[in-house]
């Protein structure tokens, strides 16, 4: 029998900050990940719970994107150019320390709430770890796109963008939930699963499990392989927990 992890979430204010450094990532990843931010917000909006979300983008202008950003959603180019990446370098080559990068990103976004930073730069893993997907800093978390990319592992995934989107969105939903006071669980298909010891674990985290006792979202999640990852997806019943029909992540 699964241990009950029921707790009511608290309303918390968040800044979801997408910080891209590479031109190619801005070209191909901006729209799917920006849609993923919107889907993260959707997941946590239901009657009686109204967390505030602010979305911010910092990086090269994504060419040809159909997404129109307001002035409040974009960090000025001059501020992005002035970000001191070198001061956030980690102990390993071409990696960044979340405890250093997080506060820099907070200043960049002019945020005073909980910051969820998604970046295309790799984070410095703990000793004896090959990589880390996300790492907390004071009142925030840095999530790295790098290990969620099949190309990082030299895998040829025909659904690469959808794979990255699902993994990053799942990480965002998981981190936001924990920041709101939700407990993690031992249900490997739940979006609040605790033991994420491999990036592929994110592929099977599909919906909110019944053990959380939140009828507003039990069994609901997002299809992991949308045909167009840049389009904002709707929440769907993906599990038998509610009871609803469970689907394969493939």
Buried (B, 14 or more C-beta within 10 A) or exposed (E): EEEEBEEEBEEBEBBBBBBBBBEEBBBBBBBBBBBBBBBBBBBBEBEEBEBEBBBBBBBBEBEEBEEEBEEEBBBEEEBBEEBEEEEBBBEEEEBBBBBBBBBBBBEBBEBEBBBBBBBBBBBBBEEEEEBBBBBBBEBBBBBBBBBBBBEBEEEEEEBBBBBBBBBBBBBBBBBBBBBBEBBBBEBBBBBBBBEBEEBEBBBBBBBBBBBBEBEBBBBBBBBBBBEEBBEEBEBBBBBEBBEBEBBEBE
